Amino acid sequence: MTVVRLLYTTAIHFYSLGVRIAACLGHAKAKQWVDGRKVQRTLLQAQGPTEQWIWFHAASLGEFEQGRPVIEALKKEFPHFKILLSFFSPSGYEIRKNYPLADEVVYLPTDTPRHAAEWVQRHHFVAAFFIKYEFWFNYMQALKEADIPLLYISLILKPDSYFFQWYSTWFRKQLNNVTHFFVQDETTAKLLKNSGFNNFTVCGDTRFDRVAAIAQQAKPFPEIEQFIGGRNCIIAGSTWPPDEQLLAKFMPRLPEDYCLIIAPHDISASHIAQIKTMFPEGQCYTDLDAEKRSNIMIVNTIGILNQLYQYARFVYIGGGFGVNIHNIQEPVTFGCPVVFGPKYKSFKEAVDLVALQAAFPIRNEEEMEAAFTRLMDDPTFFAKASETCQNYLKSQVGATEIIINGFKKVLFS
């Protein structure tokens, strides 16, 4: 083992120790991380010698959604392959542990040489897919040594990535363990090429295939349609308190022929109660009263937001006044222009749509009012932004097919 790999593995051990200490101190997510891995040591199924598995690894729920179209396409075309789906984070595992297309859903054991060797020896992998940012170097080396193809889905890298710094020789060398990179953009392709890698294909983001499929299968919501009652609708999705405070300030200027649907990121009873104090006239989705005319609805359940966007004229996406905005692909799929806070530059689609004038970043109440007012009052401006969203979506779909074709070449050529 090289000195750098030893240092890397030592850092992994210290990280694991830190999570365990956090779990002992009562950190809920850390406890899930520890307990889930502890339980699964005795629950992992024994595999028969003739079973062939494809491994998909995602950090969390968002990355899973990027891998999901590929899993679905593979299961449809190659039903004899079994799917092992692993997660790093409890927020992905806990939500998708019963995902029906995966034959086994597990936590990824910590990235040590022993765990990696045991993992590869135990499973009869024909290929592995790592999604987006997941670089676990001991697992990558174990796959390479076992001659198992490793493919990356929806990879996106930036010039400030640790792979491209002065100290990065060892990290770049680990990329030689990858069979093929399916990357989102030309910037990533250029960075790889300049580092001596030509085993890449620019194919975009697989999430667009997923959201396009959701849009095509969107079901009607009669109770929502009754609430809207022929009005124009603004949907505020995945909001946080700073977003909700801005929306509350805008409400006195909401035209009579408009209504607002707020779908907060946190639907706990305490947060819903907090929102109701900000919007006293608001009705909760689960308690809609057909007889009561209101211009605000609060979505206090999960699992329907991605289909509710079908009813929006335009959409406000939350999170941009915190760490990062949430998913804008879902509303864009329905041709909805999007407004969001200033933290959006980590997402290619957001940057692209801002440049195309179909998405509108704001920094304060005044800028929200300006963006909302123009989308409401200028039909030509709104129509152009909506058409741009639809055209952008059309230009982005198709990554899954490219990846499946690339997988066939790797496996069968």
Long-range contacts (C-beta under 8 A, 24 or more apart in sequence): 1-113, 2-170, 4-170, 5-137, 5-138, 5-170, 8-137, 8-138, 9-111, 9-112, 9-113, 9-138, 12-110, 12-111, 12-112, 12-138, 13-110, 13-112, 15-110, 16-110, 29-89, 29-90, 29-91, 32-90, 32-94, 33-89, 33-90, 33-107, 36-90, 36-93, 36-107, 37-107, 37-109, 37-110, 40-106, 40-107, 44-104, 44-106, 44-122, 45-104, 47-122, 47-123, 47-124, 49-124, 51-82, 51-124, 52-80, 52-81, 52-82, 52-124, 52-126, 53-81, 53-82, 53-83, 53-84, 53-103, 53-123, 53-124, 53-125, 53-126, 54-81, 54-82, 54-83, 54-84, 54-125, 54-126, 54-127, 54-128, 54-129, 55-84, 55-86, 55-123, 55-125, 55-127, 55-128, 55-129, 56-83, 56-84, 56-85, 56-86, 56-102, 56-128, 56-129, 56-131, 57-85, 57-86, 57-87, 57-88, 57-108, 57-128, 57-129, 57-130, 57-131, 57-134, 57-136, 57-139, 58-85, 58-86, 58-87, 58-88, 58-92, 58-131, 58-132, 58-134, 59-87, 59-88, 59-89, 59-92, 59-131, 59-132, 59-133, 59-134, 60-87, 60-88, 60-89, 60-91, 60-92, 61-89, 61-91, 61-92, 61-95, 61-96, 62-327, 63-92, 63-131, 63-132, 63-133, 63-134, 64-92, 64-96, 64-131, 65-207, 65-210, 66-131, 66-132, 66-153, 66-154, 66-205, 66-206, 66-207, 66-210, 67-129, 67-131, 67-153, 67-154, 67-206, 68-206, 68-210, 69-206, 69-207, 69-209, 69-210, 69-213, 69-399, 69-400, 70-129, 70-153, 70-206, 70-400, 70-403, 70-404, 71-101, 71-102, 72-101, 73-400, 73-401, 73-404, 74-404, 74-407, 75-101, 77-404, 81-126, 84-123, 84-125, 88-134, 108-136, 108-139, 111-136, 111-137, 111-138, 111-139, 112-138, 113-138, 113-142, 116-141, 116-142, 117-142, 120-145, 120-146, 120-148, 121-146, 126-411, 127-151, 127-407, 127-410, 127-411, 129-153, 132-156, 135-174, 137-171, 137-174, 137-177, 140-174, 140-177, 140-178, 141-174, 141-177, 143-177, 144-176, 144-177, 149-179, 149-180, 149-410, 149-411, 150-177, 150-178, 150-179, 151-178, 151-179, 151-180, 151-181, 151-182, 151-403, 151-406, 151-407, 151-410, 152-178, 152-180, 152-181, 152-182, 152-183, 153-182, 153-206, 153-403, 154-182, 154-183, 154-184, 154-205, 154-206, 154-207, 154-399, 155-181, 155-182, 155-183, 155-184, 155-188, 156-183, 156-184, 156-185, 156-187, 156-188, 156-348, 157-183, 157-187, 157-188, 157-191, 157-192, 158-187, 158-191, 159-187, 159-191, 161-191, 163-191, 163-195, 164-191, 164-195, 179-410, 180-406, 180-410, 182-399, 182-402, 182-403, 182-406, 184-348, 185-348, 201-402, 201-406, 203-398, 203-399, 203-402, 203-403, 204-396, 204-397, 204-398, 204-399, 205-329, 205-348, 205-349, 205-396, 205-399, 206-399, 206-400, 206-403, 207-327, 207-329, 208-329, 208-333, 208-393, 208-396, 208-397, 208-399, 209-397, 209-398, 209-399, 209-400, 211-306, 211-329, 211-330, 211-332, 211-333, 211-393, 212-333, 212-393, 212-397, 214-306, 214-307, 214-330, 214-333, 215-310, 215-333, 215-334, 218-307, 218-310, 219-307, 221-304, 221-307, 221-308, 221-311, 223-285, 223-288, 223-290, 224-261, 224-285, 224-297, 224-308, 224-311, 225-311, 226-288, 226-290, 227-259, 227-261, 227-283, 227-288, 227-294, 227-297, 228-259, 228-311, 229-259, 229-293, 231-257, 231-258, 231-259, 231-295, 232-257, 232-258, 232-259, 232-313, 232-376, 233-258, 233-259, 233-260, 233-261, 233-311, 233-312, 233-313, 234-258, 234-259, 234-260, 234-261, 234-312, 234-313, 234-314, 234-315, 234-316, 234-372, 235-260, 235-261, 235-263, 235-308, 235-309, 235-311, 235-312, 235-315, 235-316, 235-331, 235-336, 236-260, 236-261, 236-262, 236-263, 236-315, 236-316, 236-317, 236-318, 237-263, 237-305, 237-308, 237-309, 237-315, 237-316, 237-317, 237-318, 237-326, 237-327, 237-330, 237-331, 238-263, 238-264, 238-265, 238-305, 238-317, 238-318, 238-319, 238-326, 238-327, 239-263, 239-264, 239-265, 239-316, 239-318, 240-264, 240-265, 240-266, 240-318, 240-319, 240-321, 240-322, 241-274, 242-321, 242-322, 242-341, 243-316, 243-318, 243-319, 243-320, 243-321, 243-341, 244-275, 244-278, 245-278, 246-362, 246-364, 246-365, 246-368, 247-316, 247-368, 248-278, 248-279, 249-365, 250-365, 250-368, 250-369, 250-372, 251-279, 251-296, 253-369, 253-373, 254-295, 255-376, 256-295, 258-295, 258-313, 258-376, 259-294, 259-295, 259-296, 259-297, 260-295, 260-296, 260-297, 261-296, 261-297, 261-298, 261-299, 261-308, 261-311, 261-312, 262-296, 262-297, 262-298, 262-299, 263-298, 263-299, 263-305, 263-308, 264-298, 264-299, 264-318, 265-318, 265-319, 265-326, 267-299, 267-300, 267-301, 267-302, 272-298, 272-300, 305-330, 306-330, 309-333, 309-334, 309-336, 310-334, 312-336, 313-375, 313-376, 313-382, 314-338, 314-339, 314-372, 314-375, 314-382, 314-385, 314-386, 315-339, 316-340, 316-368, 319-343, 320-344, 320-361, 320-362, 325-350, 328-353, 328-359, 329-393, 332-358, 332-389, 332-392, 332-393, 333-393, 335-386, 335-387, 335-389, 335-390, 336-386, 336-389, 337-375, 337-382, 337-385, 337-386, 337-389, 338-389, 339-368, 339-371, 339-372, 339-375, 349-392, 349-396, 352-392, 353-388, 353-389, 353-392, 356-388, 356-392, 357-384, 357-385, 357-388, 358-385, 358-386, 358-388, 358-389, 358-392
